[in-house]
Amino acid sequence: MKQYSLKFVPITKKIDDELYLISQDLACFSLDYFGHVIMPKTEEFFSQFNMSEEEKEFYYPYYIWWLIFCSRDCCPGNKTIYRQFLQTRRGKIRKKPLLEQTLSRWQYVNPGFFDIVYMASKRVFCLFDIFETGSFKIAYIPQYTFAEPDSNDMLAGIVLPLANGGYFSVIDLLIIPAAVKTSLILKLIHFYRHHKTTTNRDFFSEYYPEMLKITINHMLENNIKRP
């Protein structure tokens, strides 16, 4: 198997550490200022599933982070919550060009469905996004993650750019076990091909909830319980 370089220039470490902290600030900002929109939308979306409240709460973040980064229905002016947050930070980051550049890239992130190409460790993966041709991402999984995937599993969720060229996940990426991933990929690709008419960004801004619904139903149909 081809080996992928997983080393980055240490000079970016301080900026990457700041990016982790900013992602936590973003979570607080989103719930403080838009929780009155986020939570009803989230509860409405999950009301369609026949699962326990504990299971629903496990899946909540995969919908909420899409609302924050992709949905334009939570803020005035057709903005995402993240774009609103970024505007509040402009004055603080203007003198840090690399930080500003990286945070600007966060405006264009989409949820992804990833094959694991290579595992450098339990925390560092090379991922292939099945909906972005030729797109490989080196992703760092948070130290507080509770579950570790096998190398043949699929992962789903949002990964955010780091200044060093890699990516990180704000929360655990959703693990789709290898035994059921192929059949799920076929369902997702079928939906994608029948609904994508413009860019991936526009597609995921509109249709990701349906993709998440397909994924959750597939997990339930195959008796994969979470947590």
PyMOL commands that place a pseudoatom at each C-alpha (Angstrom):
pseudoatom trace, name=CA, resn=MET, resi=1, chain=A, elem=C, hetatm=0, pos=[0.000, 0.000, 0.000]
pseudoatom trace, name=CA, resn=LYS, resi=2, chain=A, elem=C, hetatm=0, pos=[1.192, 3.504, -0.771]
pseudoatom trace, name=CA, resn=GLN, resi=3, chain=A, elem=C, hetatm=0, pos=[2.515, 5.268, 2.316]
pseudoatom trace, name=CA, resn=TYR, resi=4, chain=A, elem=C, hetatm=0, pos=[1.271, 8.761, 3.101]
pseudoatom trace, name=CA, resn=SER, resi=5, chain=A, elem=C, hetatm=0, pos=[3.347, 11.403, 4.841]
pseudoatom trace, name=CA, resn=LEU, resi=6, chain=A, elem=C, hetatm=0, pos=[1.817, 12.278, 8.197]
pseudoatom trace, name=CA, resn=LYS, resi=7, chain=A, elem=C, hetatm=0, pos=[4.448, 14.814, 9.298]
pseudoatom trace, name=CA, resn=PHE, resi=8, chain=A, elem=C, hetatm=0, pos=[3.836, 18.545, 9.420]
pseudoatom trace, name=CA, resn=VAL, resi=9, chain=A, elem=C, hetatm=0, pos=[5.933, 21.608, 10.148]
pseudoatom trace, name=CA, resn=PRO, resi=10, chain=A, elem=C, hetatm=0, pos=[5.952, 22.194, 13.971]
pseudoatom trace, name=CA, resn=ILE, resi=11, chain=A, elem=C, hetatm=0, pos=[5.776, 25.978, 13.473]
pseudoatom trace, name=CA, resn=THR, resi=12, chain=A, elem=C, hetatm=0, pos=[2.002, 25.660, 13.034]
pseudoatom trace, name=CA, resn=LYS, resi=13, chain=A, elem=C, hetatm=0, pos=[1.421, 23.881, 16.355]
pseudoatom trace, name=CA, resn=LYS, resi=14, chain=A, elem=C, hetatm=0, pos=[0.612, 27.060, 18.291]
pseudoatom trace, name=CA, resn=ILE, resi=15, chain=A, elem=C, hetatm=0, pos=[-1.947, 28.072, 15.654]
pseudoatom trace, name=CA, resn=ASP, resi=16, chain=A, elem=C, hetatm=0, pos=[-3.440, 24.584, 15.554]
pseudoatom trace, name=CA, resn=ASP, resi=17, chain=A, elem=C, hetatm=0, pos=[-3.806, 24.615, 19.341]
pseudoatom trace, name=CA, resn=GLU, resi=18, chain=A, elem=C, hetatm=0, pos=[-5.642, 27.933, 19.008]
pseudoatom trace, name=CA, resn=LEU, resi=19, chain=A, elem=C, hetatm=0, pos=[-7.924, 26.430, 16.356]
pseudoatom trace, name=CA, resn=TYR, resi=20, chain=A, elem=C, hetatm=0, pos=[-8.968, 23.678, 18.773]
pseudoatom trace, name=CA, resn=LEU, resi=21, chain=A, elem=C, hetatm=0, pos=[-9.913, 26.327, 21.343]
pseudoatom trace, name=CA, resn=ILE, resi=22, chain=A, elem=C, hetatm=0, pos=[-11.782, 28.389, 18.747]
pseudoatom trace, name=CA, resn=SER, resi=23, chain=A, elem=C, hetatm=0, pos=[-13.856, 25.341, 17.798]
pseudoatom trace, name=CA, resn=GLN, resi=24, chain=A, elem=C, hetatm=0, pos=[-14.975, 25.122, 21.427]
pseudoatom trace, name=CA, resn=ASP, resi=25, chain=A, elem=C, hetatm=0, pos=[-15.761, 28.857, 21.449]
pseudoatom trace, name=CA, resn=LEU, resi=26, chain=A, elem=C, hetatm=0, pos=[-17.831, 28.288, 18.311]
pseudoatom trace, name=CA, resn=ALA, resi=27, chain=A, elem=C, hetatm=0, pos=[-19.883, 25.591, 20.048]
pseudoatom trace, name=CA, resn=CYS, resi=28, chain=A, elem=C, hetatm=0, pos=[-20.608, 27.943, 22.979]
pseudoatom trace, name=CA, resn=PHE, resi=29, chain=A, elem=C, hetatm=0, pos=[-21.416, 30.867, 20.677]
pseudoatom trace, name=CA, resn=SER, resi=30, chain=A, elem=C, hetatm=0, pos=[-23.793, 28.743, 18.598]
pseudoatom trace, name=CA, resn=LEU, resi=31, chain=A, elem=C, hetatm=0, pos=[-25.785, 27.482, 21.572]
pseudoatom trace, name=CA, resn=ASP, resi=32, chain=A, elem=C, hetatm=0, pos=[-25.760, 30.813, 23.411]
pseudoatom trace, name=CA, resn=TYR, resi=33, chain=A, elem=C, hetatm=0, pos=[-27.013, 32.880, 20.470]
pseudoatom trace, name=CA, resn=PHE, resi=34, chain=A, elem=C, hetatm=0, pos=[-28.835, 30.342, 18.311]
pseudoatom trace, name=CA, resn=GLY, resi=35, chain=A, elem=C, hetatm=0, pos=[-29.778, 27.552, 20.713]
pseudoatom trace, name=CA, resn=HIS, resi=36, chain=A, elem=C, hetatm=0, pos=[-33.406, 28.701, 20.480]
pseudoatom trace, name=CA, resn=VAL, resi=37, chain=A, elem=C, hetatm=0, pos=[-33.266, 27.736, 16.787]
pseudoatom trace, name=CA, resn=ILE, resi=38, chain=A, elem=C, hetatm=0, pos=[-30.814, 24.827, 16.899]
pseudoatom trace, name=CA, resn=MET, resi=39, chain=A, elem=C, hetatm=0, pos=[-32.517, 22.722, 19.543]
pseudoatom trace, name=CA, resn=PRO, resi=40, chain=A, elem=C, hetatm=0, pos=[-36.097, 22.808, 18.146]
pseudoatom trace, name=CA, resn=LYS, resi=41, chain=A, elem=C, hetatm=0, pos=[-34.784, 21.980, 14.664]
pseudoatom trace, name=CA, resn=THR, resi=42, chain=A, elem=C, hetatm=0, pos=[-32.701, 19.134, 16.070]
pseudoatom trace, name=CA, resn=GLU, resi=43, chain=A, elem=C, hetatm=0, pos=[-35.560, 17.707, 18.103]
pseudoatom trace, name=CA, resn=GLU, resi=44, chain=A, elem=C, hetatm=0, pos=[-37.904, 17.939, 15.133]
pseudoatom trace, name=CA, resn=PHE, resi=45, chain=A, elem=C, hetatm=0, pos=[-35.436, 16.101, 12.889]
pseudoatom trace, name=CA, resn=PHE, resi=46, chain=A, elem=C, hetatm=0, pos=[-34.931, 13.259, 15.375]
pseudoatom trace, name=CA, resn=SER, resi=47, chain=A, elem=C, hetatm=0, pos=[-38.632, 12.890, 16.136]
pseudoatom trace, name=CA, resn=GLN, resi=48, chain=A, elem=C, hetatm=0, pos=[-38.909, 10.784, 12.961]
pseudoatom trace, name=CA, resn=PHE, resi=49, chain=A, elem=C, hetatm=0, pos=[-36.726, 7.974, 14.383]
pseudoatom trace, name=CA, resn=ASN, resi=50, chain=A, elem=C, hetatm=0, pos=[-37.886, 5.123, 16.557]
pseudoatom trace, name=CA, resn=MET, resi=51, chain=A, elem=C, hetatm=0, pos=[-35.067, 5.145, 19.084]
pseudoatom trace, name=CA, resn=SER, resi=52, chain=A, elem=C, hetatm=0, pos=[-34.444, 5.945, 22.712]
pseudoatom trace, name=CA, resn=GLU, resi=53, chain=A, elem=C, hetatm=0, pos=[-33.690, 9.464, 23.929]
pseudoatom trace, name=CA, resn=GLU, resi=54, chain=A, elem=C, hetatm=0, pos=[-30.172, 8.307, 24.772]
pseudoatom trace, name=CA, resn=GLU, resi=55, chain=A, elem=C, hetatm=0, pos=[-29.641, 7.130, 21.196]
pseudoatom trace, name=CA, resn=LYS, resi=56, chain=A, elem=C, hetatm=0, pos=[-31.031, 10.374, 19.793]
pseudoatom trace, name=CA, resn=GLU, resi=57, chain=A, elem=C, hetatm=0, pos=[-28.657, 12.405, 21.945]
pseudoatom trace, name=CA, resn=PHE, resi=58, chain=A, elem=C, hetatm=0, pos=[-25.753, 10.344, 20.621]
pseudoatom trace, name=CA, resn=TYR, resi=59, chain=A, elem=C, hetatm=0, pos=[-26.622, 11.375, 17.054]
pseudoatom trace, name=CA, resn=TYR, resi=60, chain=A, elem=C, hetatm=0, pos=[-27.529, 14.997, 17.856]
pseudoatom trace, name=CA, resn=PRO, resi=61, chain=A, elem=C, hetatm=0, pos=[-24.028, 16.463, 17.219]
pseudoatom trace, name=CA, resn=TYR, resi=62, chain=A, elem=C, hetatm=0, pos=[-23.901, 15.156, 13.635]
pseudoatom trace, name=CA, resn=TYR, resi=63, chain=A, elem=C, hetatm=0, pos=[-26.966, 17.240, 12.851]
pseudoatom trace, name=CA, resn=ILE, resi=64, chain=A, elem=C, hetatm=0, pos=[-26.073, 20.242, 15.018]
pseudoatom trace, name=CA, resn=TRP, resi=65, chain=A, elem=C, hetatm=0, pos=[-22.639, 20.746, 13.453]
pseudoatom trace, name=CA, resn=TRP, resi=66, chain=A, elem=C, hetatm=0, pos=[-24.255, 20.671, 10.020]
pseudoatom trace, name=CA, resn=LEU, resi=67, chain=A, elem=C, hetatm=0, pos=[-26.620, 23.432, 11.221]
pseudoatom trace, name=CA, resn=ILE, resi=68, chain=A, elem=C, hetatm=0, pos=[-23.625, 25.456, 12.405]
pseudoatom trace, name=CA, resn=PHE, resi=69, chain=A, elem=C, hetatm=0, pos=[-21.457, 25.147, 9.301]
pseudoatom trace, name=CA, resn=CYS, resi=70, chain=A, elem=C, hetatm=0, pos=[-23.841, 24.531, 6.412]
pseudoatom trace, name=CA, resn=SER, resi=71, chain=A, elem=C, hetatm=0, pos=[-27.463, 25.478, 7.058]
pseudoatom trace, name=CA, resn=ARG, resi=72, chain=A, elem=C, hetatm=0, pos=[-28.586, 28.951, 6.050]
pseudoatom trace, name=CA, resn=ASP, resi=73, chain=A, elem=C, hetatm=0, pos=[-31.892, 28.705, 7.906]
pseudoatom trace, name=CA, resn=CYS, resi=74, chain=A, elem=C, hetatm=0, pos=[-30.657, 29.667, 11.368]
pseudoatom trace, name=CA, resn=CYS, resi=75, chain=A, elem=C, hetatm=0, pos=[-29.371, 33.207, 10.795]
pseudoatom trace, name=CA, resn=PRO, resi=76, chain=A, elem=C, hetatm=0, pos=[-30.736, 36.332, 9.145]
pseudoatom trace, name=CA, resn=GLY, resi=77, chain=A, elem=C, hetatm=0, pos=[-29.304, 37.278, 5.757]
pseudoatom trace, name=CA, resn=ASN, resi=78, chain=A, elem=C, hetatm=0, pos=[-28.845, 33.744, 4.410]
pseudoatom trace, name=CA, resn=LYS, resi=79, chain=A, elem=C, hetatm=0, pos=[-25.697, 33.289, 6.522]
pseudoatom trace, name=CA, resn=THR, resi=80, chain=A, elem=C, hetatm=0, pos=[-24.468, 30.230, 8.343]
pseudoatom trace, name=CA, resn=ILE, resi=81, chain=A, elem=C, hetatm=0, pos=[-23.965, 30.380, 12.098]
pseudoatom trace, name=CA, resn=TYR, resi=82, chain=A, elem=C, hetatm=0, pos=[-20.254, 29.881, 11.512]
pseudoatom trace, name=CA, resn=ARG, resi=83, chain=A, elem=C, hetatm=0, pos=[-20.035, 32.861, 9.182]
pseudoatom trace, name=CA, resn=GLN, resi=84, chain=A, elem=C, hetatm=0, pos=[-21.782, 34.979, 11.818]
pseudoatom trace, name=CA, resn=PHE, resi=85, chain=A, elem=C, hetatm=0, pos=[-19.282, 33.731, 14.410]
pseudoatom trace, name=CA, resn=LEU, resi=86, chain=A, elem=C, hetatm=0, pos=[-16.327, 34.460, 12.111]
pseudoatom trace, name=CA, resn=GLN, resi=87, chain=A, elem=C, hetatm=0, pos=[-17.441, 38.064, 11.693]
pseudoatom trace, name=CA, resn=THR, resi=88, chain=A, elem=C, hetatm=0, pos=[-17.279, 38.516, 15.460]
pseudoatom trace, name=CA, resn=ARG, resi=89, chain=A, elem=C, hetatm=0, pos=[-13.672, 37.256, 15.455]
pseudoatom trace, name=CA, resn=ARG, resi=90, chain=A, elem=C, hetatm=0, pos=[-12.307, 39.316, 12.551]
pseudoatom trace, name=CA, resn=GLY, resi=91, chain=A, elem=C, hetatm=0, pos=[-10.768, 42.007, 14.729]
pseudoatom trace, name=CA, resn=LYS, resi=92, chain=A, elem=C, hetatm=0, pos=[-8.920, 39.448, 16.877]
pseudoatom trace, name=CA, resn=ILE, resi=93, chain=A, elem=C, hetatm=0, pos=[-7.441, 37.408, 14.035]
pseudoatom trace, name=CA, resn=ARG, resi=94, chain=A, elem=C, hetatm=0, pos=[-6.507, 40.123, 11.543]
pseudoatom trace, name=CA, resn=LYS, resi=95, chain=A, elem=C, hetatm=0, pos=[-2.906, 40.248, 12.759]
pseudoatom trace, name=CA, resn=LYS, resi=96, chain=A, elem=C, hetatm=0, pos=[-2.530, 36.465, 12.452]
pseudoatom trace, name=CA, resn=PRO, resi=97, chain=A, elem=C, hetatm=0, pos=[-2.644, 35.796, 8.688]
pseudoatom trace, name=CA, resn=LEU, resi=98, chain=A, elem=C, hetatm=0, pos=[-2.309, 31.990, 8.853]
pseudoatom trace, name=CA, resn=LEU, resi=99, chain=A, elem=C, hetatm=0, pos=[-4.977, 31.719, 11.543]
pseudoatom trace, name=CA, resn=GLU, resi=100, chain=A, elem=C, hetatm=0, pos=[-7.282, 34.036, 9.581]
pseudoatom trace, name=CA, resn=GLN, resi=101, chain=A, elem=C, hetatm=0, pos=[-6.693, 32.074, 6.380]
pseudoatom trace, name=CA, resn=THR, resi=102, chain=A, elem=C, hetatm=0, pos=[-7.456, 28.747, 8.069]
pseudoatom trace, name=CA, resn=LEU, resi=103, chain=A, elem=C, hetatm=0, pos=[-10.612, 30.018, 9.750]
pseudoatom trace, name=CA, resn=SER, resi=104, chain=A, elem=C, hetatm=0, pos=[-11.777, 31.405, 6.398]
pseudoatom trace, name=CA, resn=ARG, resi=105, chain=A, elem=C, hetatm=0, pos=[-11.458, 27.896, 4.960]
pseudoatom trace, name=CA, resn=TRP, resi=106, chain=A, elem=C, hetatm=0, pos=[-13.863, 26.638, 7.620]
pseudoatom trace, name=CA, resn=GLN, resi=107, chain=A, elem=C, hetatm=0, pos=[-16.638, 28.527, 5.803]
pseudoatom trace, name=CA, resn=TYR, resi=108, chain=A, elem=C, hetatm=0, pos=[-16.552, 25.923, 3.041]
pseudoatom trace, name=CA, resn=VAL, resi=109, chain=A, elem=C, hetatm=0, pos=[-16.478, 22.652, 4.970]
pseudoatom trace, name=CA, resn=ASN, resi=110, chain=A, elem=C, hetatm=0, pos=[-19.069, 19.956, 4.331]
pseudoatom trace, name=CA, resn=PRO, resi=111, chain=A, elem=C, hetatm=0, pos=[-19.956, 16.797, 6.222]
pseudoatom trace, name=CA, resn=GLY, resi=112, chain=A, elem=C, hetatm=0, pos=[-18.035, 13.879, 4.764]
pseudoatom trace, name=CA, resn=PHE, resi=113, chain=A, elem=C, hetatm=0, pos=[-18.260, 10.107, 4.458]
pseudoatom trace, name=CA, resn=PHE, resi=114, chain=A, elem=C, hetatm=0, pos=[-14.756, 8.682, 4.646]
pseudoatom trace, name=CA, resn=ASP, resi=115, chain=A, elem=C, hetatm=0, pos=[-13.005, 5.442, 3.884]
pseudoatom trace, name=CA, resn=ILE, resi=116, chain=A, elem=C, hetatm=0, pos=[-9.946, 4.866, 6.038]
pseudoatom trace, name=CA, resn=VAL, resi=117, chain=A, elem=C, hetatm=0, pos=[-7.019, 4.584, 3.637]
pseudoatom trace, name=CA, resn=TYR, resi=118, chain=A, elem=C, hetatm=0, pos=[-4.269, 4.338, 6.213]
pseudoatom trace, name=CA, resn=MET, resi=119, chain=A, elem=C, hetatm=0, pos=[-4.059, 4.421, 10.017]
pseudoatom trace, name=CA, resn=ALA, resi=120, chain=A, elem=C, hetatm=0, pos=[-0.822, 5.897, 11.318]
pseudoatom trace, name=CA, resn=SER, resi=121, chain=A, elem=C, hetatm=0, pos=[-2.038, 5.427, 14.883]
pseudoatom trace, name=CA, resn=LYS, resi=122, chain=A, elem=C, hetatm=0, pos=[-5.274, 5.194, 16.830]
pseudoatom trace, name=CA, resn=ARG, resi=123, chain=A, elem=C, hetatm=0, pos=[-5.552, 8.987, 16.531]
pseudoatom trace, name=CA, resn=VAL, resi=124, chain=A, elem=C, hetatm=0, pos=[-4.166, 9.820, 13.076]
pseudoatom trace, name=CA, resn=PHE, resi=125, chain=A, elem=C, hetatm=0, pos=[-5.847, 8.625, 9.871]
pseudoatom trace, name=CA, resn=CYS, resi=126, chain=A, elem=C, hetatm=0, pos=[-5.557, 9.193, 6.163]
pseudoatom trace, name=CA, resn=LEU, resi=127, chain=A, elem=C, hetatm=0, pos=[-9.163, 9.470, 4.967]
pseudoatom trace, name=CA, resn=PHE, resi=128, chain=A, elem=C, hetatm=0, pos=[-10.681, 9.351, 1.503]
pseudoatom trace, name=CA, resn=ASP, resi=129, chain=A, elem=C, hetatm=0, pos=[-13.903, 11.328, 1.037]
pseudoatom trace, name=CA, resn=ILE, resi=130, chain=A, elem=C, hetatm=0, pos=[-16.167, 9.214, -1.171]
pseudoatom trace, name=CA, resn=PHE, resi=131, chain=A, elem=C, hetatm=0, pos=[-17.936, 12.338, -2.482]
pseudoatom trace, name=CA, resn=GLU, resi=132, chain=A, elem=C, hetatm=0, pos=[-14.811, 14.328, -3.334]
pseudoatom trace, name=CA, resn=THR, resi=133, chain=A, elem=C, hetatm=0, pos=[-12.879, 12.629, -6.127]
pseudoatom trace, name=CA, resn=GLY, resi=134, chain=A, elem=C, hetatm=0, pos=[-9.200, 12.364, -5.321]
pseudoatom trace, name=CA, resn=SER, resi=135, chain=A, elem=C, hetatm=0, pos=[-9.607, 14.037, -1.928]
pseudoatom trace, name=CA, resn=PHE, resi=136, chain=A, elem=C, hetatm=0, pos=[-7.380, 12.613, 0.801]
pseudoatom trace, name=CA, resn=LYS, resi=137, chain=A, elem=C, hetatm=0, pos=[-7.344, 14.155, 4.278]
pseudoatom trace, name=CA, resn=ILE, resi=138, chain=A, elem=C, hetatm=0, pos=[-4.956, 13.523, 7.154]
pseudoatom trace, name=CA, resn=ALA, resi=139, chain=A, elem=C, hetatm=0, pos=[-7.226, 13.692, 10.185]
pseudoatom trace, name=CA, resn=TYR, resi=140, chain=A, elem=C, hetatm=0, pos=[-6.397, 13.928, 13.888]
pseudoatom trace, name=CA, resn=ILE, resi=141, chain=A, elem=C, hetatm=0, pos=[-9.005, 12.373, 16.144]
pseudoatom trace, name=CA, resn=PRO, resi=142, chain=A, elem=C, hetatm=0, pos=[-9.523, 14.074, 19.556]
pseudoatom trace, name=CA, resn=GLN, resi=143, chain=A, elem=C, hetatm=0, pos=[-7.857, 12.502, 22.583]
pseudoatom trace, name=CA, resn=TYR, resi=144, chain=A, elem=C, hetatm=0, pos=[-11.200, 12.305, 24.380]
pseudoatom trace, name=CA, resn=THR, resi=145, chain=A, elem=C, hetatm=0, pos=[-12.792, 10.111, 21.732]
pseudoatom trace, name=CA, resn=PHE, resi=146, chain=A, elem=C, hetatm=0, pos=[-14.595, 7.111, 23.201]
pseudoatom trace, name=CA, resn=ALA, resi=147, chain=A, elem=C, hetatm=0, pos=[-14.556, 4.759, 20.247]
pseudoatom trace, name=CA, resn=GLU, resi=148, chain=A, elem=C, hetatm=0, pos=[-11.778, 3.552, 17.985]
pseudoatom trace, name=CA, resn=PRO, resi=149, chain=A, elem=C, hetatm=0, pos=[-12.567, 2.388, 14.450]
pseudoatom trace, name=CA, resn=ASP, resi=150, chain=A, elem=C, hetatm=0, pos=[-11.114, -0.642, 12.732]
pseudoatom trace, name=CA, resn=SER, resi=151, chain=A, elem=C, hetatm=0, pos=[-9.132, 0.012, 9.578]
pseudoatom trace, name=CA, resn=ASN, resi=152, chain=A, elem=C, hetatm=0, pos=[-11.964, -1.274, 7.332]
pseudoatom trace, name=CA, resn=ASP, resi=153, chain=A, elem=C, hetatm=0, pos=[-14.704, 0.846, 8.905]
pseudoatom trace, name=CA, resn=MET, resi=154, chain=A, elem=C, hetatm=0, pos=[-16.154, 4.001, 7.378]
pseudoatom trace, name=CA, resn=LEU, resi=155, chain=A, elem=C, hetatm=0, pos=[-16.263, 7.330, 9.239]
pseudoatom trace, name=CA, resn=ALA, resi=156, chain=A, elem=C, hetatm=0, pos=[-18.759, 10.163, 8.880]
pseudoatom trace, name=CA, resn=GLY, resi=157, chain=A, elem=C, hetatm=0, pos=[-18.855, 13.727, 10.143]
pseudoatom trace, name=CA, resn=ILE, resi=158, chain=A, elem=C, hetatm=0, pos=[-17.212, 17.113, 9.711]
pseudoatom trace, name=CA, resn=VAL, resi=159, chain=A, elem=C, hetatm=0, pos=[-13.444, 17.542, 9.733]
pseudoatom trace, name=CA, resn=LEU, resi=160, chain=A, elem=C, hetatm=0, pos=[-11.991, 21.046, 9.952]
pseudoatom trace, name=CA, resn=PRO, resi=161, chain=A, elem=C, hetatm=0, pos=[-8.765, 22.271, 8.326]
pseudoatom trace, name=CA, resn=LEU, resi=162, chain=A, elem=C, hetatm=0, pos=[-5.723, 22.866, 10.489]
pseudoatom trace, name=CA, resn=ALA, resi=163, chain=A, elem=C, hetatm=0, pos=[-2.966, 25.329, 9.666]
pseudoatom trace, name=CA, resn=ASN, resi=164, chain=A, elem=C, hetatm=0, pos=[-0.521, 22.452, 9.122]
pseudoatom trace, name=CA, resn=GLY, resi=165, chain=A, elem=C, hetatm=0, pos=[-2.416, 21.014, 6.168]
pseudoatom trace, name=CA, resn=GLY, resi=166, chain=A, elem=C, hetatm=0, pos=[-4.199, 18.342, 8.177]
pseudoatom trace, name=CA, resn=TYR, resi=167, chain=A, elem=C, hetatm=0, pos=[-7.719, 18.174, 9.593]
pseudoatom trace, name=CA, resn=PHE, resi=168, chain=A, elem=C, hetatm=0, pos=[-9.319, 17.515, 12.957]
pseudoatom trace, name=CA, resn=SER, resi=169, chain=A, elem=C, hetatm=0, pos=[-12.742, 16.503, 14.197]
pseudoatom trace, name=CA, resn=VAL, resi=170, chain=A, elem=C, hetatm=0, pos=[-14.550, 18.555, 16.817]
pseudoatom trace, name=CA, resn=ILE, resi=171, chain=A, elem=C, hetatm=0, pos=[-16.395, 15.457, 18.036]
pseudoatom trace, name=CA, resn=ASP, resi=172, chain=A, elem=C, hetatm=0, pos=[-16.101, 11.710, 17.528]
pseudoatom trace, name=CA, resn=LEU, resi=173, chain=A, elem=C, hetatm=0, pos=[-16.540, 10.813, 13.897]
pseudoatom trace, name=CA, resn=LEU, resi=174, chain=A, elem=C, hetatm=0, pos=[-19.443, 8.427, 13.446]
pseudoatom trace, name=CA, resn=ILE, resi=175, chain=A, elem=C, hetatm=0, pos=[-18.198, 4.874, 12.903]
pseudoatom trace, name=CA, resn=ILE, resi=176, chain=A, elem=C, hetatm=0, pos=[-20.003, 2.761, 10.311]
pseudoatom trace, name=CA, resn=PRO, resi=177, chain=A, elem=C, hetatm=0, pos=[-18.782, -0.819, 10.758]
pseudoatom trace, name=CA, resn=ALA, resi=178, chain=A, elem=C, hetatm=0, pos=[-17.143, -2.538, 7.788]
pseudoatom trace, name=CA, resn=ALA, resi=179, chain=A, elem=C, hetatm=0, pos=[-19.878, -5.211, 7.702]
pseudoatom trace, name=CA, resn=VAL, resi=180, chain=A, elem=C, hetatm=0, pos=[-22.535, -2.663, 6.690]
pseudoatom trace, name=CA, resn=LYS, resi=181, chain=A, elem=C, hetatm=0, pos=[-20.571, 0.122, 5.031]
pseudoatom trace, name=CA, resn=THR, resi=182, chain=A, elem=C, hetatm=0, pos=[-20.706, -1.111, 1.413]
pseudoatom trace, name=CA, resn=SER, resi=183, chain=A, elem=C, hetatm=0, pos=[-24.491, -1.339, 1.360]
pseudoatom trace, name=CA, resn=LEU, resi=184, chain=A, elem=C, hetatm=0, pos=[-24.704, 2.118, 2.985]
pseudoatom trace, name=CA, resn=ILE, resi=185, chain=A, elem=C, hetatm=0, pos=[-22.300, 3.628, 0.441]
pseudoatom trace, name=CA, resn=LEU, resi=186, chain=A, elem=C, hetatm=0, pos=[-24.498, 2.315, -2.380]
pseudoatom trace, name=CA, resn=LYS, resi=187, chain=A, elem=C, hetatm=0, pos=[-27.565, 3.960, -0.828]
pseudoatom trace, name=CA, resn=LEU, resi=188, chain=A, elem=C, hetatm=0, pos=[-25.759, 7.265, -0.313]
pseudoatom trace, name=CA, resn=ILE, resi=189, chain=A, elem=C, hetatm=0, pos=[-24.290, 7.347, -3.818]
pseudoatom trace, name=CA, resn=HIS, resi=190, chain=A, elem=C, hetatm=0, pos=[-27.703, 6.562, -5.321]
pseudoatom trace, name=CA, resn=PHE, resi=191, chain=A, elem=C, hetatm=0, pos=[-29.235, 9.492, -3.419]
pseudoatom trace, name=CA, resn=TYR, resi=192, chain=A, elem=C, hetatm=0, pos=[-26.314, 11.772, -4.303]
pseudoatom trace, name=CA, resn=ARG, resi=193, chain=A, elem=C, hetatm=0, pos=[-26.515, 11.044, -8.031]
pseudoatom trace, name=CA, resn=HIS, resi=194, chain=A, elem=C, hetatm=0, pos=[-30.263, 11.680, -8.124]
pseudoatom trace, name=CA, resn=HIS, resi=195, chain=A, elem=C, hetatm=0, pos=[-30.143, 14.989, -6.257]
pseudoatom trace, name=CA, resn=LYS, resi=196, chain=A, elem=C, hetatm=0, pos=[-26.831, 16.711, -6.987]
pseudoatom trace, name=CA, resn=THR, resi=197, chain=A, elem=C, hetatm=0, pos=[-27.262, 19.428, -9.592]
pseudoatom trace, name=CA, resn=THR, resi=198, chain=A, elem=C, hetatm=0, pos=[-24.707, 22.038, -8.513]
pseudoatom trace, name=CA, resn=THR, resi=199, chain=A, elem=C, hetatm=0, pos=[-21.664, 22.116, -6.228]
pseudoatom trace, name=CA, resn=ASN, resi=200, chain=A, elem=C, hetatm=0, pos=[-21.018, 19.745, -3.337]
pseudoatom trace, name=CA, resn=ARG, resi=201, chain=A, elem=C, hetatm=0, pos=[-21.278, 22.739, -1.011]
pseudoatom trace, name=CA, resn=ASP, resi=202, chain=A, elem=C, hetatm=0, pos=[-24.811, 23.534, -2.193]
pseudoatom trace, name=CA, resn=PHE, resi=203, chain=A, elem=C, hetatm=0, pos=[-25.761, 19.861, -2.195]
pseudoatom trace, name=CA, resn=PHE, resi=204, chain=A, elem=C, hetatm=0, pos=[-24.719, 19.261, 1.423]
pseudoatom trace, name=CA, resn=SER, resi=205, chain=A, elem=C, hetatm=0, pos=[-26.227, 22.564, 2.541]
pseudoatom trace, name=CA, resn=GLU, resi=206, chain=A, elem=C, hetatm=0, pos=[-29.609, 21.308, 1.341]
pseudoatom trace, name=CA, resn=TYR, resi=207, chain=A, elem=C, hetatm=0, pos=[-29.544, 17.521, 1.440]
pseudoatom trace, name=CA, resn=TYR, resi=208, chain=A, elem=C, hetatm=0, pos=[-27.238, 16.444, 4.240]
pseudoatom trace, name=CA, resn=PRO, resi=209, chain=A, elem=C, hetatm=0, pos=[-30.151, 15.809, 6.654]
pseudoatom trace, name=CA, resn=GLU, resi=210, chain=A, elem=C, hetatm=0, pos=[-31.457, 13.240, 4.162]
pseudoatom trace, name=CA, resn=MET, resi=211, chain=A, elem=C, hetatm=0, pos=[-28.004, 11.652, 3.966]
pseudoatom trace, name=CA, resn=LEU, resi=212, chain=A, elem=C, hetatm=0, pos=[-27.869, 11.502, 7.752]
pseudoatom trace, name=CA, resn=LYS, resi=213, chain=A, elem=C, hetatm=0, pos=[-31.365, 10.000, 7.828]
pseudoatom trace, name=CA, resn=ILE, resi=214, chain=A, elem=C, hetatm=0, pos=[-30.292, 7.284, 5.382]
pseudoatom trace, name=CA, resn=THR, resi=215, chain=A, elem=C, hetatm=0, pos=[-27.241, 6.575, 7.540]
pseudoatom trace, name=CA, resn=ILE, resi=216, chain=A, elem=C, hetatm=0, pos=[-29.111, 6.377, 10.843]
pseudoatom trace, name=CA, resn=ASN, resi=217, chain=A, elem=C, hetatm=0, pos=[-31.867, 4.206, 9.378]
pseudoatom trace, name=CA, resn=HIS, resi=218, chain=A, elem=C, hetatm=0, pos=[-29.231, 1.907, 7.901]
pseudoatom trace, name=CA, resn=MET, resi=219, chain=A, elem=C, hetatm=0, pos=[-27.603, 1.548, 11.320]
pseudoatom trace, name=CA, resn=LEU, resi=220, chain=A, elem=C, hetatm=0, pos=[-30.965, 0.827, 12.946]
pseudoatom trace, name=CA, resn=GLU, resi=221, chain=A, elem=C, hetatm=0, pos=[-31.988, -1.678, 10.263]
pseudoatom trace, name=CA, resn=ASN, resi=222, chain=A, elem=C, hetatm=0, pos=[-28.752, -3.553, 10.867]
pseudoatom trace, name=CA, resn=ASN, resi=223, chain=A, elem=C, hetatm=0, pos=[-29.196, -3.558, 14.636]
pseudoatom trace, name=CA, resn=ILE, resi=224, chain=A, elem=C, hetatm=0, pos=[-26.196, -1.321, 15.252]
pseudoatom trace, name=CA, resn=LYS, resi=225, chain=A, elem=C, hetatm=0, pos=[-27.096, 0.426, 18.469]
pseudoatom trace, name=CA, resn=ARG, resi=226, chain=A, elem=C, hetatm=0, pos=[-25.532, 3.664, 19.659]
pseudoatom trace, name=CA, resn=PRO, resi=227, chain=A, elem=C, hetatm=0, pos=[-24.181, 4.215, 22.205]
for i in range(1, 227): cmd.bond("trace and resi %d" % i, "trace and resi %d" % (i + 1))
show_as sticks, trace
zoom trace
